[in-house]
Amino acid sequence: MLQFKTIIEPFRIKSVESIKFTEREERATALAQAGYNVFLLRGEDVLIDLLTDSGTGAMSAAQWGAIMQGDETYAGSRSFYRFRDVVQDLTGFRHVIPTHQGRAAERILFHSVLKPGDVVPNNNHFDTTRANVEVEQAEARDLVIPEGRVPSQVHPFKGNVDLAALEWTLAQDGGRVPLVMVTVTNNTGGGQPVSLENLRGVRRLCDRFQKPFFLDACRFAENAWFVKTREPGLSGRTPKEIAREMFSLADGCTMSAKKDGLANIGGFLALNDDAWAERCRNLLILTEGFPTYGGLAGYDLEAVARGLEEVVEEPYLHYRIRSIEYLHERLVAAGVQVIQPAGGHAVYIDARALLSHIPPREYPGIALVNALYVEAGIRGVEIGSVMFGRQPDGSEKSPAMDLVRLAIPRRVYTQSHIDYVAEAVIGVAAIKHELRGFRITKAPAVLRHFTAQFEPLAA
Ligand SMILES: Cc1ncc(COP(=O)(O)O)c(C=O)c1O
């Protein structure tokens, strides 16, 4: 029997969307007009868009078919019950509350259960999660293992929670901890997975200190694949069985279905506690909508329900994780500095190391993002001194890293697109000494990376 090494895309393409080819000159002009901030480009001027993996995936024919089955009944829609059944089958949680995306689930949960001075431990809070904790005047405390903080360190489960640190937090500040969260995979830490063993450790501590345990489950299926392929003794289990076990260890979850829901919009909050669920539903009605649609159309609920079934299919996850690893391997082989090991949804380039002639205050991440766009029409995102450098008092402090994230949308690009991306990054790395830093000319006080304007510094 032939043994194949090539892992192919597990789909045929039935419908295509053209991408626009532009000349270097046109891209340079477009970028200058956008104030050298790729967020301000028109999407159609981008050839390969790796800005985010959120809501940018391709839906299957079955999802589009399900959309036509959408029931737009205001209360008690058939599509809600289908959605609820799929979520319950996967997670086992008693209450399923649809929301328009992940941050709405976070806001509803935190506004319902946090009070000023509370502490929410997590491996790493994603930025909206942190913001939704902090807006309640509570503290978002990151407790990822030390290996998770070192970009060059290889570890199979770099998203794991430091259990000793969690135990310390629960022992010292337990009275102020209404719930413990774990993000799977850990987006802020590079899309790195959390092991089942670690989740069991979190569960034990939550039992001992009597705390509810919630997953931020946006990329639960990618996490399940890493568990299957990396955690001893689990290779024989299906991703769905592993995902179910992950959820069975928790008391609830927040979910952005724009990632592992394989949908363009949607999310949910799911939980077991009746009293918390009632509070959350009441708040949902105020801001999102009736509890059987939560800000979504009936057809969105259908698309998410079908997406949650497809995302745990082995051929899909095999291809998904391998395609990220493939880009990562090509960059490593060419000597481009990247976060180790490859994450589940993105490759993170260490722009500070690659462009060591550009100091953090001159934004090496922006220099690299802009060069990738001008040279190759690729859009990535800076995660570094622009995103995190401005302090609440207005001063500047460079964060630990200046990264450029290339996030891969699900089922959108083929291997030749990824080959092109690798060639482009390697090509830009070869001319790195021609790249210059940038200066901010205009920026809002908060979340400045979205709208800041820049100016290239002279050679
Ligand atoms: C780990 C994590 N949590 C929460 C969210 C928020 O989800 P949404 O963008 O759907 O509001 C994201 C989005 O990127 C995420 O990566």
Ligand as a Chemical Component Dictionary entry (heavy atoms), coordinates in Angstrom:
data_LIG
# 
_chem_comp.id                   LIG 
_chem_comp.type                 NON-POLYMER 
_chem_comp.pdbx_formal_charge   0 
_chem_comp.three_letter_code    LIG 
# 
loop_
_chem_comp_atom.comp_id 
_chem_comp_atom.atom_id 
_chem_comp_atom.alt_atom_id 
_chem_comp_atom.type_symbol 
_chem_comp_atom.charge 
_chem_comp_atom.model_Cartn_x 
_chem_comp_atom.model_Cartn_y 
_chem_comp_atom.model_Cartn_z 
_chem_comp_atom.pdbx_ordinal 
LIG C1 C1 C 0 -9.020  33.911 22.546 1  
LIG C2 C2 C 0 -10.086 34.861 22.105 2  
LIG N1 N1 N 0 -11.084 35.179 22.934 3  
LIG C3 C3 C 0 -12.069 36.012 22.567 4  
LIG C4 C4 C 0 -12.098 36.589 21.317 5  
LIG C5 C5 C 0 -13.214 37.569 20.971 6  
LIG O1 O1 O 0 -14.048 37.051 19.995 7  
LIG P1 P1 P 0 -14.845 38.027 18.997 8  
LIG O2 O2 O 0 -13.831 38.655 18.083 9  
LIG O3 O3 O 0 -15.792 37.114 18.285 10 
LIG O4 O4 O 0 -15.558 39.032 19.820 11 
LIG C6 C6 C 0 -11.065 36.306 20.401 12 
LIG C7 C7 C 0 -11.060 36.932 19.063 13 
LIG O5 O5 O 0 -10.060 36.968 18.361 14 
LIG C8 C8 C 0 -10.030 35.408 20.812 15 
LIG O6 O6 O 0 -9.023  35.089 19.983 16 
# 
loop_
_chem_comp_bond.comp_id 
_chem_comp_bond.atom_id_1 
_chem_comp_bond.atom_id_2 
_chem_comp_bond.value_order 
_chem_comp_bond.pdbx_ordinal 
LIG C1 C2 SING 1  
LIG C2 N1 SING 2  
LIG C2 C8 DOUB 3  
LIG N1 C3 DOUB 4  
LIG C3 C4 SING 5  
LIG C4 C5 SING 6  
LIG C4 C6 DOUB 7  
LIG C5 O1 SING 8  
LIG O1 P1 SING 9  
LIG P1 O2 DOUB 10 
LIG P1 O3 SING 11 
LIG P1 O4 SING 12 
LIG C6 C7 SING 13 
LIG C6 C8 SING 14 
LIG C7 O5 DOUB 15 
LIG C8 O6 SING 16 
# 
